[in-house]
Amino acid sequence: MLGLPIAFAYPLVLAGLVALPLIWWLLRLTPPKPQAEMFPPLAILARLIGKEETPAKSPWWLTLLRLAMAALAILAMAGPVFNPETPRLAGNGPVLIVLDNGWASGRDWEERLDVARQLAAEARDTDRRVFIVETANPSPDALEAMEAGTATTRLDALENRPLEPDHSAAARLVQTIAERSAPVSVHFLSDGLQHAGTAELAEAIALADAAPTLARPSLEGLSALAGVRNDPDALVGAVVRPAGADRGQATVTMRDIKGLPLARRSVDLPAGSDAVAFRFDEPVELRNQAARVSVEDAANAGAVHLLDERFRRRLVGLVSGEAADGSQPLLSPLYYIARALAPFSDLRRADDANLTSAIRELTGQGVSAIILADVGNLPDDASQRLAEWVDNGGMLIRFAGPRLAASPGDELLPVRLRGGGRNLGGALSWETPKPVAPFDETSPFFGLEAPREVLVTRQVLALQDIDLDRRTWAVLDDGTPLVTAAQREAGWIVLFHVSSDASWSNLPISGTFVEMLRRVVSQSRSSGTQTVDGEPRSLAPLQTLDGKGRLGPPPANTRPLALDEDNARAASVDNPPGLYGTEDGFVALNLFGQSVRLAPLDTGIFGGANFAAYARDQAQPLKHFLLAAAALLLLLDCLAVLLISGALRLRRAGSAAGAAMLALGLSFGLSDSAYAQTDEDGFDFSAALETRLAYIETGVESVDAVSRAGMYGLTQFITARTALEPGEPVGLDPETDELAFYALIYWPISVEAPLPSPETMARVDAFMKQGGSILFDTRDQVNGLTGGTAGSAEALRLQAILSSLDIPPLEPVPPDHVLTKAFYLLDRFPGRYAGGDLWVEAIGEAREGEERPARAGDGVSSIIITSNDFAAAWALDGSLRPLFPTVPPDPRQREMSFRTGVNLMMYALTGNYKADQVHIPALLERLGQ
Amino acid sequence: MSPPLGALAPRETSRETIARARMRAALIPDLLVEAKRVANNVFAGWHGRRKRGIGEEFWQFRPYVTGENYSAIDWRRSARDDNLYVRDQEWQAAHMVWLWVDESPSMLFKSIDAIVAKQSRALVLAFAMAELLARSGERLGWLGVSRPVTSRHAAERLGEALLSVPPQTELPDAVHLRNFADVILFSDFLMEPELLQRKLGAFVSQGARGHLVQIVDPVEEVFPYAGRVEFRDPESGERLTVGSAQNLATDYELLFGEHVERVRRLAHSFGWSHTLHHTDRLATQALDSLYVHLTETPGVA
């Protein structure tokens, strides 16, 4: 239209432009004739506005503005398109789309797909059938011609694959199609790279169509990663680009398993260079976390390199000659080793005390190094297995100790040892403890600061030997070896001549020890055993890369990865690049190995082809621009109308600002309510932040009121008398409220209260098992006929409540129980009534001559039962006056009752803290007092 | 297009209004114009002035002073004892009240909110006052129209006189005024405040005490117009078109309030009273407040 590259989707709408004169006429009519009004105080009004006279007709520019607005709206509705699409489809016969959907297409896959869709759409318009050959997944399905509509659907579902395109296979497909249904019109949507077999594909295409259309993308920004290795000192690799690429820049990022970036390197890519190395020399701890290295914004699977366990922490097995003693970890021979190795190694402890099975288990786990701490005699079987493992490249690290010193004749030692050992600075020795000499240049420890504060008091001594010097990695000041090592086939045996605990030297507790162990372990080969008893292992897919180089759940058709002997694995349709295995141990499968070369597509081999670019669909719908312009004009019009009517004044602006403030305030109000929502569990917070007395709400109002007042009274008493200042008492419904926040819960038993449900009692049980205490109060001491309470209604009710719980044996509080001295010294525990006993968990029979509470542990009795009605004795009103008289009426009894409450609370909060007071008589006696 | 909010009502004559005025006046008790400052004047009225003077009612007995007319002695009283007494009568004097109603075209305005036009209301108020005052025996005159008359039927007579003259559109000069008369002016006082001040000043200089009754149509005060409105002044015929009248309402109300306030202050500066009356209210309201103003002692002497 008009020579401009503009087309309209709905040209008929343009007829609406005819209506413009009508609109113009309508616009000229406005504004309406003013209302004529008689107005006597005109002079006053005139003073207000002067001689303002609005013209009866709107100004010409306003009319023009409105007309333009209408015209724009009509034009927009007509759906104008700038640069409408030009037909791509050429030739005749069925359309054959050869689509490169390999890794290199990741960046501009959508563009490629758009072109394919456009081809399919044009084929539909011209009623031609369509073949689609995916070069990365050349399946025989491609031999079937499709209706264009089906092809479009197929294209919508098509994804590019993180694989190298297989042009040879694609060539065979193209050839078959050409033979079956020539003539075809071939459109090769290439990824711009020369792959193996591209020449064959070119031949096949030439056979099918003498003048195929070939689309090539720009190769700018295409890059891949190769040769990524986690060396001991750095993680290195190379950014690979197509040959002859321009100067550029790439950012390589190292990420951990969660995808969070660990380090970033900016790599300058000089013109013409096809592989540029990069290097991450971050600390090994950081590098060991790396799970993935990728080129930022590359969006292809080749630019992502996954790292697996082989690049990561060494697996170290720990074996101790000593029986595991969990009670004294600091004395365990393995304690310091484990602490030193944990940051950069994965430790596998031998679970089995049986050395043979322990070593079999460890070697079977594929550990890189095994540490034997003070293992003297090795069983033959174990020794043989270890030797075999070392021959295969294992690193055996041994530590001396009493057991090794006692039996030095061992094959698996780097040097021969003298029997016994050497004591330095002992009572029977003139010598003083020896420090460590600076490390020799040939030693792997070279460069470490020799720890001068380390003193060795005992060591095992090596027998003089011809190559003892060569085998020595570290010596003491007097030249006796401290660390010796020997190579054995592919593996190493290292011996520390001191023990791995702090008894022979203080080396294991020095910082140098950590560094030394790290260097030793990093010498070990990282081993991944890929075979289990000779059978190839197959690993289930864990996560795979998609066409854009993103890690995600594997597609449904992914097959397990079979690992054969030589680990030769290549990514395929069945095994796309990704991680295979389980979360704990996985193997990374990458698209490219150590090196890769990317060559641009040799266009010369496609004789007679028409070349096309992946011009991204240039068609630019103008509808929204026009609508936006119309809206802008509408805005201008509103503004103009306001200006003309004189309504646009500062005062109005003020009110508008007020409205804005109001809106802002409203939004703040809303956000406040949002905060309020997050506060809905504020009850639990307050309970956790403050110690409170708690009671169970039985649901019987009279009982609960007494409990409430009682807890209040006791809170006041505790606040006044002790350092504890409890918060407001809280009534609990055991069915719904969280009990875990309270140390002691008062539970009055009422016959009228409903029996708690089994679920509730399960919660109560959990509360008691986790260290909470419940004080049951049957409140029936005076009701019992004989002073005892057995058989009263409340006691029966308590039995019913407790029937589902695992209640330990109970006893009345014995005279030396902690409860008698937790705060006050008490010998009885009265409440409102004085006669009832206080029952607690029985501590157990005392052995002859042994004081009871010393064995009580920290266990606070989880259940305390009284019949003295504590709450009634504690109950105070608002002015701190007692609510109930004691029985008998004795002020002293109330005081003692409060003291009982304090002791109970202290007991629940501090446990056996006061239990050791029982030793005081004995201590005083021993001191001769 | 909605009908206009206000229009000029036909001019009402005194004939039609007097009857209504009577009805209004019937509701008001007798009015005695407070006249402390009034000098003796020869015109007798009906109401005692609570002081000695010429009148018909007994006021007091007082001892005879030598030189007085013997005929003044009340012999009946004097016979009771040895003294001679003179019988004093209460002074009963009429007060002069001048009325005037503005009948300019602007007074003919009546909005849809108003009950009647301003002129109609003004006439009713004036005649009601006349009726009230005549009942009390005051002498009444209509400024620029009629000389003062003393009659029970003063209202009719003033009405008759009004019919024979053209509408009073200009406040007349204070020519006939005597000392210590009261002037009651009914108008919308939409004139320039300076002009009003000059004219009122002339009245004041003659010693008149005045009462301004400003009659306002509600539309003039609250300005309920909206949208595009062409305003026309009924007197000068000037036109003014306003784009969106609703935006002017607040400003206009302020200005109009200021104008009323200026009139009020002008009145008070002369010691005159000012009554604002709206035509959407009952006439009785204005009568009531006018009654109060007339009977009370002037605030400023």
Boltz contact constraints between the chains, C-beta under 6 A:
constraints:
  - contact:
      token1: [A, 31]
      token2: [B, 228]
      max_distance: 6.0
  - contact:
      token1: [A, 34]
      token2: [B, 228]
      max_distance: 6.0
  - contact:
      token1: [A, 34]
      token2: [B, 229]
      max_distance: 6.0
  - contact:
      token1: [A, 34]
      token2: [B, 230]
      max_distance: 6.0
  - contact:
      token1: [A, 34]
      token2: [B, 241]
      max_distance: 6.0
  - contact:
      token1: [A, 35]
      token2: [B, 229]
      max_distance: 6.0
  - contact:
      token1: [A, 36]
      token2: [B, 230]
      max_distance: 6.0
  - contact:
      token1: [A, 37]
      token2: [B, 4]
      max_distance: 6.0
  - contact:
      token1: [A, 37]
      token2: [B, 229]
      max_distance: 6.0
  - contact:
      token1: [A, 37]
      token2: [B, 231]
      max_distance: 6.0
  - contact:
      token1: [A, 38]
      token2: [B, 6]
      max_distance: 6.0
  - contact:
      token1: [A, 38]
      token2: [B, 7]
      max_distance: 6.0
  - contact:
      token1: [A, 38]
      token2: [B, 232]
      max_distance: 6.0
  - contact:
      token1: [A, 38]
      token2: [B, 234]
      max_distance: 6.0
  - contact:
      token1: [A, 39]
      token2: [B, 231]
      max_distance: 6.0
  - contact:
      token1: [A, 40]
      token2: [B, 106]
      max_distance: 6.0
  - contact:
      token1: [A, 40]
      token2: [B, 109]
      max_distance: 6.0
  - contact:
      token1: [A, 40]
      token2: [B, 190]
      max_distance: 6.0
  - contact:
      token1: [A, 40]
      token2: [B, 234]
      max_distance: 6.0
  - contact:
      token1: [A, 41]
      token2: [B, 190]
      max_distance: 6.0
  - contact:
      token1: [A, 41]
      token2: [B, 220]
      max_distance: 6.0
  - contact:
      token1: [A, 42]
      token2: [B, 231]
      max_distance: 6.0
  - contact:
      token1: [A, 42]
      token2: [B, 233]
      max_distance: 6.0
  - contact:
      token1: [A, 44]
      token2: [B, 255]
      max_distance: 6.0
  - contact:
      token1: [A, 44]
      token2: [B, 256]
      max_distance: 6.0
  - contact:
      token1: [A, 44]
      token2: [B, 259]
      max_distance: 6.0
  - contact:
      token1: [A, 45]
      token2: [B, 252]
      max_distance: 6.0
  - contact:
      token1: [A, 46]
      token2: [B, 240]
      max_distance: 6.0
  - contact:
      token1: [A, 48]
      token2: [B, 248]
      max_distance: 6.0
  - contact:
      token1: [A, 48]
      token2: [B, 251]
      max_distance: 6.0
  - contact:
      token1: [A, 48]
      token2: [B, 252]
      max_distance: 6.0
  - contact:
      token1: [A, 48]
      token2: [B, 255]
      max_distance: 6.0
  - contact:
      token1: [A, 53]
      token2: [B, 241]
      max_distance: 6.0
  - contact:
      token1: [A, 54]
      token2: [B, 241]
      max_distance: 6.0
  - contact:
      token1: [A, 54]
      token2: [B, 243]
      max_distance: 6.0
  - contact:
      token1: [A, 645]
      token2: [B, 243]
      max_distance: 6.0
  - contact:
      token1: [A, 645]
      token2: [B, 244]
      max_distance: 6.0
  - contact:
      token1: [A, 647]
      token2: [B, 247]
      max_distance: 6.0
